[in-house]
């Protein structure tokens, strides 16, 4: 009886989410391909998945010019088109004889921090493989790695909300004491607000207890915190070493900007820099940013190797489970506090 109730509840939630998505949150899809095959795929996608909207096509060299119902971009100028905030999904629609071009196409769309998938077939034949996902009646091959599944979004959100509410209620007296100490330690606001880059490249405002003296926005957005940083206050040094300055981020989790566990969100200035310097850096934006993460509990916190952090974030992306999230939370409680690289 309990199993039937759980199954019925899950189906009702799925139905409600699909209806809500169709009404309010269309999935904006960019099709890589601008021939008849891509056009047929787009039509079939929008017929079978009404919450999807094709917002553009990308012409691959050698494809003829066709009349399409959305803007067409050249593959070589895709990086300059600035589509990062206007696209939710990238679908590669090429014929099987062009599958050899997939590595080049995947590399070309790395500038857009959203899930990348390829059409496996448009004939309705079912392919059963771990990396095949279904969108409407299309079978899509997962190429770039993502966790945009129903199970991930629902399970992760329930865990985030329950954990955040519990932490905020239990720690409310402590947060009031910290707020008073921050206010007394130096002039300025209690909270430090800064723009960070989250899931799918979305910019959000992240909150922390202020641990440094007030400086210009340009300095705080473009300068790393280093060991013995003279900008820190006495209270701030303790808060940073103990990670207590991160506690207001549980409000970010409740808002949906962050998760309890995930890659640490970076400042836009450094994201623009690292995208060009580090291979697959943007892949870490295919899941929600976190207060703690696999990289952090393995010692990659503060002024440590960005390449190693990305490697650990990609491991988390490819191996996510609720059990791994619980493990990271326990590791954070056990050894994440008072870390040697937190300053």
C-alpha positions as a Markdown table, in Angstrom:
| # | Residue | x | y | z |
|---|---|---|---|---|
| 1 | Unk | 0.0 | 0.0 | 0.0 |
| 2 | Unk | 2.8 | 2.4 | 0.9 |
| 3 | Unk | 4.6 | 1.6 | -2.3 |
| 4 | Unk | 1.5 | 2.4 | -4.3 |
| 5 | Unk | 1.0 | 5.6 | -2.4 |
| 6 | Unk | 4.6 | 6.7 | -3.1 |
| 7 | Unk | 4.3 | 5.8 | -6.8 |
| 8 | Unk | 1.0 | 7.7 | -7.1 |
| 9 | Unk | 2.5 | 10.8 | -5.4 |
| 10 | Unk | 5.5 | 10.7 | -7.6 |
| 11 | Unk | 3.4 | 10.5 | -10.8 |
| 12 | Unk | 1.2 | 13.4 | -9.6 |
| 13 | Unk | 4.2 | 15.5 | -8.9 |
| 14 | Unk | 5.7 | 14.7 | -12.3 |
| 15 | Unk | 2.3 | 15.6 | -14.0 |
| 16 | Unk | 2.1 | 18.9 | -12.1 |
| 17 | Unk | 5.7 | 19.8 | -12.9 |
| 18 | Unk | 5.1 | 19.1 | -16.6 |
| 19 | Unk | 2.0 | 21.3 | -16.6 |
| 20 | Unk | 3.7 | 24.1 | -14.8 |
| 21 | Unk | 6.7 | 23.9 | -17.1 |
| 22 | Unk | 4.4 | 24.0 | -20.2 |
| 23 | Unk | 2.7 | 27.1 | -18.9 |
| 24 | Unk | 5.5 | 29.1 | -17.2 |
| 25 | Unk | 8.9 | 27.7 | -17.8 |
| 26 | Unk | 9.5 | 26.7 | -21.4 |
| 27 | Unk | 12.8 | 24.9 | -22.0 |
| 28 | Unk | 14.8 | 27.0 | -24.5 |
| 29 | Unk | 16.6 | 24.6 | -26.9 |
| 30 | Unk | 19.4 | 25.4 | -29.3 |
| 31 | Unk | 19.6 | 22.9 | -32.2 |
| 32 | Unk | 23.1 | 22.2 | -33.6 |
| 33 | Unk | 22.3 | 21.6 | -37.2 |
| 34 | Unk | 20.3 | 23.6 | -39.7 |
| 35 | Unk | 19.3 | 21.0 | -42.4 |
| 36 | Unk | 16.1 | 19.1 | -43.0 |
| 37 | Unk | 17.1 | 16.5 | -40.4 |
| 38 | Unk | 17.5 | 19.2 | -37.7 |
| 39 | Unk | 14.2 | 20.9 | -38.8 |
| 40 | Unk | 12.3 | 17.6 | -38.6 |
| 41 | Unk | 13.8 | 16.9 | -35.2 |
| 42 | Unk | 12.8 | 20.3 | -33.9 |
| 43 | Unk | 9.2 | 19.9 | -35.1 |
| 44 | Unk | 8.9 | 16.5 | -33.5 |
| 45 | Unk | 10.4 | 17.8 | -30.3 |
| 46 | Unk | 8.0 | 20.6 | -29.9 |
| 47 | Unk | 5.0 | 18.4 | -30.8 |
| 48 | Unk | 5.9 | 15.7 | -28.3 |
| 49 | Unk | 7.3 | 18.0 | -25.6 |
| 50 | Unk | 5.2 | 21.2 | -25.7 |
| 51 | Unk | 7.2 | 22.8 | -22.9 |
| 52 | Unk | 10.2 | 22.9 | -25.2 |
| 53 | Unk | 10.9 | 25.9 | -27.6 |
| 54 | Unk | 13.6 | 25.9 | -30.2 |
| 55 | Unk | 15.2 | 29.3 | -30.0 |
| 56 | Unk | 17.8 | 28.9 | -32.7 |
| 57 | Unk | 19.8 | 26.7 | -35.1 |
| 58 | Unk | 23.5 | 26.4 | -35.6 |
| 59 | Unk | 24.6 | 25.8 | -39.2 |
| 60 | Unk | 27.4 | 23.3 | -39.6 |
| 61 | Unk | 29.9 | 23.9 | -42.4 |
| 62 | Unk | 28.6 | 22.2 | -45.6 |
| 63 | Unk | 24.9 | 22.4 | -44.7 |
| 64 | Unk | 22.6 | 24.2 | -47.2 |
| 65 | Unk | 20.7 | 27.3 | -46.2 |
| 66 | Unk | 17.1 | 26.6 | -45.4 |
| 67 | Unk | 14.2 | 28.7 | -44.3 |
| 68 | Unk | 13.8 | 28.1 | -40.5 |
| 69 | Unk | 11.4 | 29.4 | -37.9 |
| 70 | Unk | 14.2 | 30.6 | -35.6 |
| 71 | Unk | 17.5 | 32.5 | -35.8 |
| 72 | Unk | 20.4 | 30.7 | -37.5 |
| 73 | Unk | 24.0 | 31.0 | -36.2 |
| 74 | Unk | 27.3 | 30.0 | -37.8 |
| 75 | Unk | 29.2 | 27.4 | -35.8 |
| 76 | Unk | 32.4 | 29.3 | -35.9 |
| 77 | Unk | 30.8 | 32.5 | -34.4 |
| 78 | Unk | 28.9 | 30.6 | -31.7 |
| 79 | Unk | 31.2 | 31.8 | -28.9 |
| 80 | Unk | 30.6 | 35.5 | -29.9 |
| 81 | Unk | 26.8 | 35.1 | -30.0 |
| 82 | Unk | 26.4 | 35.4 | -26.2 |
| 83 | Unk | 23.7 | 32.7 | -25.9 |
| 84 | Unk | 24.7 | 31.6 | -22.4 |
| 85 | Unk | 21.7 | 33.1 | -20.6 |
| 86 | Unk | 19.1 | 32.5 | -23.4 |
| 87 | Unk | 19.5 | 28.8 | -23.8 |
| 88 | Unk | 18.6 | 25.9 | -21.4 |
| 89 | Unk | 19.6 | 22.9 | -23.5 |
| 90 | Unk | 21.8 | 22.2 | -26.5 |
| 91 | Unk | 20.7 | 19.4 | -28.9 |
| 92 | Unk | 23.1 | 18.2 | -31.6 |
| 93 | Unk | 21.0 | 17.0 | -34.6 |
| 94 | Unk | 23.2 | 15.4 | -37.2 |
| 95 | Unk | 22.8 | 12.4 | -39.4 |
| 96 | Unk | 24.7 | 9.2 | -38.4 |
| 97 | Unk | 27.3 | 9.8 | -41.2 |
| 98 | Unk | 28.4 | 13.0 | -39.4 |
| 99 | Unk | 28.8 | 11.4 | -36.0 |
| 100 | Unk | 32.6 | 11.7 | -36.5 |
| 101 | Unk | 32.1 | 15.5 | -36.1 |
| 102 | Unk | 30.7 | 15.1 | -32.6 |
| 103 | Unk | 34.0 | 15.9 | -30.7 |
| 104 | Unk | 34.4 | 19.1 | -32.7 |
| 105 | Unk | 30.7 | 20.1 | -32.2 |
| 106 | Unk | 30.9 | 19.4 | -28.4 |
| 107 | Unk | 34.0 | 21.5 | -28.2 |
| 108 | Unk | 32.3 | 24.3 | -30.1 |
| 109 | Unk | 29.3 | 24.5 | -27.6 |
| 110 | Unk | 31.5 | 24.4 | -24.5 |
| 111 | Unk | 31.0 | 28.2 | -24.4 |
| 112 | Unk | 27.4 | 27.6 | -23.4 |
| 113 | Unk | 27.2 | 26.2 | -19.8 |
| 114 | Unk | 24.1 | 24.0 | -20.3 |
| 115 | Unk | 23.5 | 20.3 | -20.9 |
| 116 | Unk | 24.6 | 19.0 | -24.3 |
| 117 | Unk | 22.9 | 16.1 | -25.9 |
| 118 | Unk | 22.8 | 14.4 | -29.3 |
| 119 | Unk | 19.8 | 12.8 | -31.1 |
| 120 | Unk | 20.3 | 9.1 | -31.2 |
| 121 | Unk | 17.4 | 8.4 | -33.6 |
| 122 | Unk | 14.2 | 10.0 | -34.8 |
| 123 | Unk | 12.4 | 6.8 | -35.8 |
| 124 | Unk | 11.0 | 5.8 | -32.4 |
| 125 | Unk | 13.3 | 2.8 | -31.8 |
| 126 | Unk | 14.2 | 2.6 | -28.1 |
| 127 | Unk | 17.8 | 2.5 | -27.2 |
| 128 | Unk | 18.6 | 1.2 | -23.7 |
| 129 | Unk | 21.9 | 2.7 | -22.5 |
| 130 | Unk | 22.9 | 4.5 | -19.3 |
| 131 | Unk | 23.6 | 7.8 | -21.1 |
| 132 | Unk | 20.4 | 8.0 | -23.1 |
| 133 | Unk | 17.7 | 10.3 | -21.8 |
| 134 | Unk | 14.2 | 10.9 | -23.2 |
| 135 | Unk | 12.8 | 14.3 | -24.0 |
| 136 | Unk | 9.2 | 14.0 | -25.3 |
| 137 | Unk | 9.5 | 11.3 | -28.0 |
| 138 | Unk | 13.2 | 11.9 | -28.8 |
| 139 | Unk | 16.0 | 9.7 | -27.5 |
| 140 | Unk | 19.0 | 11.8 | -26.7 |
| 141 | Unk | 22.5 | 10.7 | -26.0 |
| 142 | Unk | 24.1 | 12.5 | -23.0 |
| 143 | Unk | 27.4 | 13.9 | -24.1 |
| 144 | Unk | 28.5 | 16.6 | -21.6 |
| 145 | Unk | 27.2 | 15.1 | -18.4 |
| 146 | Unk | 24.3 | 16.6 | -16.4 |
| 147 | Unk | 22.0 | 15.9 | -13.5 |
| 148 | Unk | 18.8 | 17.4 | -14.9 |
| 149 | Unk | 16.7 | 14.4 | -14.2 |
| 150 | Unk | 13.4 | 14.3 | -12.4 |
| 151 | Unk | 15.0 | 12.1 | -9.6 |
| 152 | Unk | 17.9 | 14.5 | -9.2 |
| 153 | Unk | 15.8 | 17.7 | -9.1 |
| 154 | Unk | 13.1 | 16.3 | -6.7 |
| 155 | Unk | 15.4 | 14.4 | -4.4 |
| 156 | Unk | 18.0 | 17.1 | -4.2 |
| 157 | Unk | 15.4 | 19.8 | -3.6 |
| 158 | Unk | 13.7 | 17.9 | -0.8 |
| 159 | Unk | 17.1 | 17.2 | 0.9 |
| 160 | Unk | 18.1 | 20.9 | 0.5 |
| 161 | Unk | 14.9 | 22.3 | 2.0 |
| 162 | Unk | 14.8 | 19.9 | 5.0 |
| 163 | Unk | 18.5 | 20.3 | 5.8 |
| 164 | Unk | 18.4 | 24.1 | 5.4 |
| 165 | Unk | 15.3 | 24.6 | 7.6 |
| 166 | Unk | 16.8 | 22.3 | 10.3 |
| 167 | Unk | 20.2 | 24.1 | 10.3 |
| 168 | Unk | 18.7 | 27.6 | 10.3 |
| 169 | Unk | 16.4 | 26.8 | 13.2 |
| 170 | Unk | 19.1 | 25.1 | 15.3 |
| 171 | Unk | 21.7 | 27.8 | 14.6 |
| 172 | Unk | 19.5 | 30.9 | 14.9 |
| 173 | Unk | 20.9 | 31.9 | 18.4 |
| 174 | Unk | 24.5 | 31.4 | 17.2 |
| 175 | Unk | 23.8 | 33.4 | 14.0 |
| 176 | Unk | 22.5 | 36.3 | 16.2 |
| 177 | Unk | 25.7 | 36.3 | 18.3 |
| 178 | Unk | 27.8 | 36.2 | 15.1 |
| 179 | Unk | 25.9 | 39.1 | 13.6 |
| 180 | Unk | 26.5 | 41.2 | 16.8 |
| 181 | Unk | 30.2 | 40.4 | 16.7 |
| 182 | Unk | 30.5 | 41.3 | 13.1 |
| 183 | Unk | 28.8 | 44.6 | 13.7 |
| 184 | Unk | 31.0 | 45.4 | 16.6 |
| 185 | Unk | 34.3 | 44.3 | 15.0 |
| 186 | Unk | 34.3 | 47.0 | 12.3 |
| 187 | Unk | 32.1 | 49.5 | 10.5 |
| 188 | Unk | 30.0 | 48.1 | 7.6 |
| 189 | Unk | 27.1 | 45.8 | 6.9 |
| 190 | Unk | 26.7 | 42.4 | 8.8 |
| 191 | Unk | 26.2 | 40.4 | 5.6 |
| 192 | Unk | 28.5 | 40.4 | 2.5 |
| 193 | Unk | 26.7 | 40.0 | -0.7 |
| 194 | Unk | 28.4 | 39.1 | -3.9 |
| 195 | Unk | 27.5 | 37.9 | -7.4 |
| 196 | Unk | 28.3 | 34.3 | -8.2 |
| 197 | Unk | 27.7 | 31.9 | -11.1 |
| 198 | Unk | 25.3 | 29.0 | -10.5 |
| 199 | Unk | 23.6 | 26.3 | -12.4 |
| 200 | Unk | 23.5 | 26.8 | -16.2 |
| 201 | Unk | 25.6 | 30.0 | -15.8 |
| 202 | Unk | 22.8 | 31.9 | -13.9 |
| 203 | Unk | 24.1 | 34.9 | -11.9 |
| 204 | Unk | 22.8 | 35.1 | -8.3 |
| 205 | Unk | 23.7 | 37.0 | -5.2 |
| 206 | Unk | 25.4 | 34.9 | -2.5 |
| 207 | Unk | 25.4 | 35.9 | 1.1 |
| 208 | Unk | 28.1 | 35.4 | 3.8 |
| 209 | Unk | 28.8 | 37.0 | 7.2 |
| 210 | Unk | 31.2 | 39.9 | 6.4 |
| 211 | Unk | 34.8 | 38.9 | 7.4 |
| 212 | Unk | 36.8 | 41.8 | 5.9 |
| 213 | Unk | 36.8 | 45.5 | 6.1 |
| 214 | Unk | 34.6 | 47.2 | 3.5 |
| 215 | Unk | 36.4 | 47.7 | 0.1 |
| 216 | Unk | 35.4 | 48.6 | -3.4 |
| 217 | Unk | 33.2 | 46.2 | -5.4 |
| 218 | Unk | 36.0 | 45.9 | -8.1 |
| 219 | Unk | 38.5 | 44.8 | -5.5 |
| 220 | Unk | 36.3 | 42.2 | -3.9 |
| 221 | Unk | 35.2 | 40.8 | -7.2 |
| 222 | Unk | 38.6 | 40.4 | -8.8 |
| 223 | Unk | 41.0 | 39.7 | -5.9 |
| 224 | Unk | 41.7 | 36.4 | -4.2 |
| 225 | Unk | 41.8 | 36.0 | -0.4 |
| 226 | Unk | 45.4 | 35.1 | 0.6 |
| 227 | Unk | 47.1 | 33.8 | 3.7 |
| 228 | Unk | 47.4 | 36.6 | 6.3 |
| 229 | Unk | 45.2 | 38.9 | 4.2 |
| 230 | Unk | 45.3 | 42.3 | 5.8 |
| 231 | Unk | 41.7 | 43.0 | 4.9 |
| 232 | Unk | 40.4 | 40.5 | 7.4 |
| 233 | Unk | 38.9 | 41.5 | 10.7 |
| 234 | Unk | 39.7 | 39.7 | 14.0 |
| 235 | Unk | 36.2 | 38.2 | 14.1 |
| 236 | Unk | 36.5 | 37.5 | 10.4 |
| 237 | Unk | 39.6 | 35.4 | 10.8 |
| 238 | Unk | 37.8 | 33.1 | 13.2 |
| 239 | Unk | 34.7 | 32.9 | 11.0 |
| 240 | Unk | 36.6 | 32.0 | 7.9 |
| 241 | Unk | 38.7 | 29.4 | 9.6 |
| 242 | Unk | 35.7 | 27.8 | 11.2 |
| 243 | Unk | 33.4 | 28.2 | 8.0 |
| 244 | Unk | 30.8 | 29.9 | 10.2 |
| 245 | Unk | 30.8 | 32.8 | 7.7 |
| 246 | Unk | 29.1 | 30.5 | 5.2 |
| 247 | Unk | 25.9 | 30.0 | 7.3 |
| 248 | Unk | 23.8 | 32.7 | 5.6 |
| 249 | Unk | 24.1 | 30.6 | 2.4 |
| 250 | Unk | 21.5 | 28.3 | 3.8 |
| 251 | Unk | 19.1 | 31.1 | 2.8 |
| 252 | Unk | 20.4 | 30.9 | -0.7 |
| 253 | Unk | 19.6 | 27.2 | -0.6 |
| 254 | Unk | 16.1 | 27.9 | 0.5 |
| 255 | Unk | 15.7 | 30.3 | -2.4 |
| 256 | Unk | 16.9 | 27.6 | -4.8 |
| 257 | Unk | 20.1 | 29.5 | -5.9 |
| 258 | Unk | 22.3 | 26.8 | -4.3 |
| 259 | Unk | 22.3 | 23.3 | -2.9 |
| 260 | Unk | 23.8 | 22.1 | 0.4 |
| 261 | Unk | 26.3 | 20.0 | -1.7 |
| 262 | Unk | 27.7 | 20.9 | -5.1 |
| 263 | Unk | 30.6 | 22.8 | -6.7 |
| 264 | Unk | 31.5 | 26.1 | -5.0 |
| 265 | Unk | 30.1 | 29.0 | -7.0 |
| 266 | Unk | 32.8 | 31.3 | -8.5 |
| 267 | Unk | 32.7 | 35.0 | -9.2 |
| 268 | Unk | 31.8 | 36.0 | -12.8 |
| 269 | Unk | 35.2 | 37.6 | -13.4 |
| 270 | Unk | 37.0 | 34.4 | -12.7 |
| 271 | Unk | 34.5 | 32.2 | -14.6 |
| 272 | Unk | 35.1 | 34.3 | -17.8 |
| 273 | Unk | 38.9 | 33.7 | -17.3 |
| 274 | Unk | 38.8 | 30.0 | -16.3 |
| 275 | Unk | 36.5 | 29.0 | -19.2 |
| 276 | Unk | 39.3 | 29.8 | -21.6 |
| 277 | Unk | 42.2 | 28.4 | -19.5 |
| 278 | Unk | 40.8 | 25.1 | -18.1 |
| 279 | Unk | 39.3 | 22.4 | -20.2 |
| 280 | Unk | 35.6 | 21.5 | -19.4 |
| 281 | Unk | 35.4 | 24.2 | -16.7 |
| 282 | Unk | 31.9 | 25.1 | -17.7 |
| 283 | Unk | 30.7 | 21.5 | -17.1 |
| 284 | Unk | 30.7 | 22.2 | -13.4 |
| 285 | Unk | 27.8 | 24.7 | -14.1 |
| 286 | Unk | 25.6 | 21.8 | -15.2 |
| 287 | Unk | 24.6 | 21.2 | -11.6 |
| 288 | Unk | 23.6 | 23.5 | -8.7 |
| 289 | Unk | 26.4 | 25.2 | -6.7 |
| 290 | Unk | 26.8 | 24.1 | -3.2 |
| 291 | Unk | 27.8 | 25.3 | 0.3 |
| 292 | Unk | 30.2 | 22.3 | 0.5 |
| 293 | Unk | 31.4 | 19.9 | -2.1 |
| 294 | Unk | 33.5 | 16.9 | -3.1 |
| 295 | Unk | 36.5 | 19.2 | -3.8 |
| 296 | Unk | 36.2 | 21.0 | -0.5 |
| 297 | Unk | 36.1 | 17.9 | 1.7 |
| 298 | Unk | 39.2 | 16.6 | -0.2 |
| 299 | Unk | 41.2 | 19.7 | 0.9 |
| 300 | Unk | 40.7 | 21.9 | -2.2 |
| 301 | Unk | 39.5 | 25.0 | -0.5 |
| 302 | Unk | 40.8 | 28.5 | -0.6 |
| 303 | Unk | 43.9 | 29.3 | -2.7 |
| 304 | Unk | 44.3 | 25.8 | -4.2 |
| 305 | Unk | 44.5 | 24.3 | -7.7 |
| 306 | Unk | 41.5 | 25.2 | -9.9 |
| 307 | Unk | 42.3 | 22.3 | -12.2 |
| 308 | Unk | 42.1 | 19.9 | -9.4 |
| 309 | Unk | 38.9 | 21.4 | -8.2 |
| 310 | Unk | 37.3 | 21.0 | -11.6 |
| 311 | Unk | 38.5 | 17.4 | -11.7 |
| 312 | Unk | 36.7 | 16.7 | -8.4 |
| 313 | Unk | 33.6 | 18.6 | -9.5 |
| 314 | Unk | 33.4 | 16.5 | -12.7 |
| 315 | Unk | 33.8 | 13.3 | -10.5 |
| 316 | Unk | 30.8 | 14.5 | -8.5 |
| 317 | Unk | 28.8 | 15.3 | -11.7 |
| 318 | Unk | 29.4 | 11.8 | -13.0 |
| 319 | Unk | 28.8 | 9.9 | -9.8 |
| 320 | Unk | 26.1 | 11.8 | -7.9 |
| 321 | Unk | 23.8 | 10.1 | -5.5 |
| 322 | Unk | 22.0 | 11.1 | -2.3 |
| 323 | Unk | 24.3 | 8.7 | -0.5 |
| 324 | Unk | 27.3 | 10.6 | -1.8 |
| 325 | Unk | 25.7 | 13.9 | -0.7 |
| 326 | Unk | 25.2 | 12.4 | 2.8 |
| 327 | Unk | 28.8 | 11.3 | 2.8 |
| 328 | Unk | 30.1 | 14.8 | 1.9 |
| 329 | Unk | 28.0 | 16.4 | 4.6 |
| 330 | Unk | 29.4 | 14.0 | 7.2 |
| 331 | Unk | 32.9 | 14.6 | 5.9 |
| 332 | Unk | 32.3 | 18.4 | 6.2 |
| 333 | Unk | 31.1 | 18.1 | 9.8 |
| 334 | Unk | 34.0 | 15.8 | 10.7 |
| 335 | Unk | 36.9 | 17.4 | 9.0 |
| 336 | Unk | 35.7 | 20.4 | 6.9 |
| 337 | Unk | 35.6 | 22.8 | 9.9 |
| 338 | Unk | 38.9 | 24.6 | 10.7 |
| 339 | Unk | 40.5 | 23.5 | 7.5 |
| 340 | Unk | 44.1 | 24.5 | 6.9 |
| 341 | Unk | 43.4 | 26.1 | 3.5 |
| 342 | Unk | 40.5 | 28.3 | 4.8 |
| 343 | Unk | 41.8 | 31.8 | 5.3 |
